[in-house]
Amino acid sequence: MPEGITGRELDKETHEELRGLSKETAERVGRHLVSAHLLEDTDPETALAHARFAARLGGRVGIVREVYGIFAYHAGDYRTASRELRTAMRITGRTDVLPMIADCERGLGRPERALDIAASEEAAALGVESAIELMMVVAGAYADTGDVQTALRTLEIPALRHKIDGRWQVRLWVAYADLLERADREDEARRWMTLAADADTEGLTDAAERLGRPAPAPAEAPVLEGDEQISVLDAFDPYAQDEQDGADDAEDGDAPVDAGADADAVETDDVDGTDDAAEAADDTEDDDAEVAEGGAAEDTEGDGAEAGDATVTAESADAADDPGAPESGTREESA
């Protein structure tokens, strides 16, 4: 585990969910979650092991199962990812993981199940960005079945040519470019890939790398002379009340009960990278449970309308003369 990790580096919302565990167990789970995030880019295998061990300790906490599912998804372990993400969704009620669950079905060679998920009631309640992500999965599912033209129409939604919340959907552009290439429309594919590479200053895609050039450097926030630098790392202490309660109990002669003490028995297994006990312990979860049984996916043009179910602002983009590029001008348009 990286040195100096306390677990308190996590955001306030995650801390709140971890309060369902004992103080000691919550701290240990927090340290493993932070370590997983820190190692995600440099050592993904160890990062996944940290997330797995966190799930062993805090398996009844939704955010812990969600993090493990996301790391398993990035590692290509779609069966584990699907199980963990479905469990997290049942615990928390959050549906923003639905696109990843649908994509897991694609990864398991079941594109028709991804289409069923897209037609479910849960999918209809997604926010705009999550709905766009789901549309990309749906398009990929159609492409998996060999229907590239339907896949292309699935992505021809308002968000393809207009900003959403002030941002271009560069991942949508790359997905659209990939489908154009599969449809033997190489020139159009390259134009959309170039647009993505020019607009992606956050490194969300590999568009620039695929074009053989460096990605635009993100603009740094200006620092004004005399700006006061304030550290708030320890401003929020989620365990302060627990410590006070423990002190009160001690005064009354009652030692606080630590429900996480039994976790010490498995500490020696901490992040060994090969321990599969987490998955064995989680076998009680239904591996193949469906998020919803909704029949066949709706018509892709209707899906596109759901994905753009918000008012978006049209702004100019590069290559305005290109009929396939984002439109110029400013107007309000509802999907």
C-alpha positions in Angstrom: 0.0 0.0 0.0 1.4 3.5 -0.9 2.8 5.3 2.2 0.9 8.0 3.9 -2.6 6.7 2.9 -5.1 7.2 5.6 -8.4 6.6 3.8 -9.6 10.1 4.7 -8.6 11.3 1.2 -11.9 10.0 -0.1 -14.8 12.4 -0.9 -17.4 13.1 1.7 -20.1 11.1 0.0 -18.0 7.9 0.1 -17.2 8.5 3.7 -20.9 8.8 4.5 -21.5 5.4 2.9 -18.6 3.8 4.8 -20.1 4.9 8.1 -22.2 1.8 8.0 -19.1 -0.1 8.9 -17.2 -0.1 12.1 -14.6 2.7 12.4 -11.6 0.4 12.0 -13.1 -1.5 9.1 -14.1 1.8 7.4 -10.6 3.1 7.7 -9.1 -0.1 6.2 -11.6 -0.1 3.4 -10.9 3.6 2.7 -7.2 3.0 2.5 -7.6 0.2 0.0 -10.0 2.3 -2.1 -7.6 5.2 -2.2 -4.7 2.9 -3.1 -6.7 1.4 -5.9 -7.3 4.9 -7.4 -3.7 5.9 -7.0 -2.4 2.8 -8.7 -5.0 2.6 -11.5 -2.8 4.0 -14.2 0.6 2.7 -13.1 -0.2 -0.7 -11.8 -3.7 -1.8 -12.7 -3.3 -5.3 -11.5 -2.4 -4.2 -8.0 -5.1 -1.6 -8.1 -7.7 -4.3 -8.9 -6.4 -6.3 -6.0 -6.9 -3.4 -3.6 -10.5 -2.9 -4.9 -11.1 -6.7 -4.5 -9.9 -6.7 -0.9 -11.9 -3.6 -0.1 -15.0 -5.5 -1.3 -14.1 -8.4 0.9 -14.1 -6.1 4.0 -17.0 -3.8 3.0 -19.2 -6.0 0.8 -22.5 -4.6 2.1 -21.6 -1.0 1.1 -22.8 -0.1 -2.3 -19.9 2.3 -3.3 -17.3 -0.4 -2.4 -19.0 -3.0 -4.7 -19.3 -0.3 -7.4 -15.6 0.6 -7.3 -14.6 -3.1 -7.5 -17.0 -3.6 -10.4 -15.6 -0.6 -12.3 -12.0 -1.8 -11.8 -13.0 -5.3 -12.9 -14.7 -3.8 -16.0 -11.5 -1.9 -16.9 -9.6 -5.1 -16.5 -11.8 -6.9 -18.9 -13.3 -9.2 -16.3 -16.9 -8.7 -17.5 -18.5 -11.4 -15.5 -17.2 -10.1 -12.2 -17.9 -6.5 -13.2 -21.5 -7.3 -14.2 -22.1 -9.1 -10.8 -20.6 -6.3 -8.7 -22.2 -3.4 -10.6 -25.6 -5.1 -10.4 -25.2 -5.6 -6.7 -24.1 -2.0 -6.2 -27.2 -0.8 -8.2 -29.5 -2.9 -6.0 -27.9 -1.5 -2.8 -27.7 2.2 -3.8 -30.5 2.6 -6.3 -28.1 4.5 -8.6 -28.6 3.6 -12.2 -25.6 5.5 -13.7 -23.7 2.2 -13.9 -26.2 0.8 -16.3 -24.1 1.6 -19.5 -21.2 -0.4 -18.0 -23.5 -3.3 -17.2 -24.9 -3.3 -20.7 -21.3 -3.2 -22.1 -20.4 -6.2 -19.9 -23.1 -8.1 -21.7 -21.4 -7.2 -25.0 -18.1 -8.3 -23.6 -19.7 -11.7 -22.6 -20.9 -12.1 -26.2 -24.5 -11.3 -25.5 -25.3 -8.1 -27.4 -29.0 -8.9 -27.4 -29.0 -8.5 -23.6 -27.4 -5.1 -23.9 -30.3 -4.1 -26.2 -32.8 -5.4 -23.6 -31.1 -3.2 -20.9 -31.4 -0.2 -23.2 -35.1 -0.8 -23.5 -35.6 -1.1 -19.7 -37.4 1.3 -17.4 -34.1 2.0 -15.6 -32.6 3.2 -18.8 -35.4 5.6 -19.5 -34.6 7.3 -16.2 -30.9 8.0 -17.0 -29.5 11.5 -17.1 -28.3 12.9 -20.4 -24.6 11.9 -20.1 -25.4 8.4 -19.0 -27.9 8.0 -21.7 -25.3 9.0 -24.3 -23.0 6.4 -22.9 -25.7 3.8 -23.2 -26.4 4.8 -26.8 -22.8 4.1 -27.6 -23.1 0.7 -26.1 -26.3 0.1 -28.0 -24.6 1.1 -31.3 -21.8 -1.3 -30.5 -24.3 -4.1 -29.8 -25.9 -3.5 -33.2 -22.4 -3.5 -34.8 -21.7 -6.8 -33.0 -24.6 -8.3 -34.8 -23.4 -7.0 -38.2 -25.9 -4.2 -38.5 -23.5 -1.3 -38.9 -26.0 1.0 -40.6 -28.4 0.8 -37.6 -25.5 1.3 -35.3 -24.6 4.6 -37.1 -28.2 5.8 -37.0 -28.2 5.1 -33.2 -25.5 7.6 -32.7 -27.0 10.3 -35.0 -28.5 12.1 -32.0 -28.5 15.9 -31.2 -25.5 15.4 -28.9 -23.4 14.5 -31.9 -23.5 18.0 -33.3 -24.3 20.1 -30.2 -22.6 20.7 -26.9 -24.1 19.1 -23.7 -23.7 21.3 -20.6 -21.1 23.3 -22.5 -19.0 20.4 -23.6 -18.5 18.5 -26.8 -19.1 14.7 -26.5 -15.7 13.7 -27.8 -16.2 10.0 -26.8 -19.3 10.0 -28.9 -17.3 11.4 -31.9 -14.7 8.6 -31.6 -17.4 5.9 -31.4 -19.1 7.4 -34.5 -15.8 7.6 -36.4 -15.1 3.9 -35.6 -18.5 2.9 -37.0 -17.9 5.1 -40.1 -14.7 3.3 -40.7 -16.4 -0.1 -40.4 -18.9 1.1 -43.0 -16.0 1.9 -45.4 -16.5 5.7 -45.1 -12.8 6.4 -44.3 -12.8 10.1 -45.2 -15.7 10.9 -42.9 -14.3 8.7 -40.2 -11.0 10.6 -40.2 -12.8 14.0 -40.1 -14.7 13.0 -37.0 -11.6 11.5 -35.4 -9.7 14.8 -36.1 -12.5 16.8 -34.5 -12.3 14.6 -31.4 -8.5 15.0 -31.2 -8.7 18.8 -31.5 -11.5 19.1 -28.9 -10.3 16.5 -26.4 -8.1 18.5 -24.0 -8.8 16.2 -21.0 -7.4 13.0 -22.4 -10.8 11.3 -22.5 -10.0 9.5 -25.8 -7.0 8.2 -27.7 -8.0 10.2 -30.8 -4.8 12.2 -31.1 -2.7 9.1 -30.6 -4.5 7.3 -33.3 -3.9 10.2 -35.7 -0.2 10.1 -34.8 0.0 13.5 -33.0 0.1 14.7 -29.5 -3.2 15.7 -27.8 -3.8 19.4 -27.1 -2.4 20.3 -23.7 -5.1 21.3 -21.2 -5.1 24.9 -20.2 -3.8 25.6 -16.7 -5.9 27.7 -14.4 -4.3 31.1 -13.8 -2.8 31.8 -10.4 -3.1 35.4 -9.4 -0.3 37.0 -7.4 -1.1 37.0 -3.8 -3.5 34.1 -4.0 -3.8 32.3 -0.7 -3.2 28.6 -0.9 -5.5 26.8 1.6 -5.3 23.1 2.4 -8.6 21.5 3.5 -7.5 17.9 3.5 -8.2 17.4 7.2 -11.0 19.9 7.5 -13.6 17.2 7.4 -13.1 14.4 9.9 -15.9 11.8 9.4 -14.7 9.9 12.5 -14.7 12.8 15.0 -18.1 11.9 16.3 -17.2 8.3 16.6 -14.1 9.2 18.7 -16.3 11.3 20.9 -18.8 8.6 21.3 -16.0 6.1 22.2 -14.7 8.5 24.8 -18.2 8.8 26.4 -18.6 5.1 26.4 -15.2 4.7 28.2 -16.3 7.2 30.9 -19.3 5.1 31.5 -17.2 1.9 31.8 -18.4 0.4 28.5 -15.8 -0.4 25.9 -16.9 0.5 22.3 -17.7 -2.6 20.3 -15.7 -2.9 17.0 -17.6 -4.9 14.5 -14.6 -5.0 12.2 -12.3 -6.9 14.5 -13.0 -10.2 12.7 -11.5 -8.7 9.6 -8.0 -9.0 11.1 -8.1 -12.7 10.3 -7.8 -12.0 6.6 -5.3 -9.1 6.8 -2.4 -11.3 5.7 -4.3 -11.7 2.4 -4.2 -8.0 1.8 -3.7 -7.3 -1.9 -2.0 -10.4 -3.0 -3.3 -10.0 -6.5 -4.3 -13.6 -6.8 -6.9 -14.1 -4.0 -10.2 -15.2 -5.4 -12.0 -15.5 -2.1 -13.9 -12.3 -2.8 -15.6 -13.9 -5.7 -16.3 -17.0 -3.8 -17.8 -15.0 -0.9 -20.0 -13.1 -3.4 -21.4 -16.2 -5.1 -24.6 -15.7 -3.2 -25.2 -12.7 -5.5 -27.0 -13.7 -8.6 -24.3 -13.6 -11.3 -26.7 -13.7 -14.1 -29.5 -11.5 -12.7 -31.0 -9.2 -15.2 -31.4 -5.5 -14.5 -34.8 -5.6 -16.3 -36.7 -7.8 -18.7 -37.8 -5.5 -21.3 -38.0 -7.4 -24.6 -36.3 -6.3 -27.7 -34.7 -2.8 -27.9 -36.8 0.1 -29.2 -36.2 1.6 -32.5 -32.8 3.2 -32.5 -34.1 6.6 -33.6 -36.3 6.6 -30.5 -33.3 5.6 -28.5 -31.4 8.6 -29.9 -34.2 10.9 -28.9 -34.0 9.6 -25.3 -30.3 10.2 -25.2 -30.7 13.8 -26.2 -33.7 14.3 -23.8 -32.5 17.8 -22.8 -32.2 21.2 -24.3 -28.8 21.7 -25.7 -27.0 24.8 -27.0 -25.6 24.6 -30.5 -22.2 26.2 -30.9 -19.7 26.4 -33.7 -17.2 23.7 -34.3 -14.2 23.2 -36.6 -14.8 22.1 -40.1 -18.1 24.0 -40.4 -18.1 23.5 -44.2 -18.2 19.7 -43.6 -21.8 18.6 -43.7 -21.0 15.7 -41.4 -19.4 18.0 -38.7 -21.1 19.7 -35.8 -23.3 22.6 -37.0 -22.4 26.2 -36.5 -24.6 29.0 -35.2 -26.6 29.2 -31.9 -30.1 27.9 -31.4 -32.0 26.0 -28.8 -33.0 22.5 -29.8 -34.8 19.8 -27.9 -34.2 16.2 -28.7 
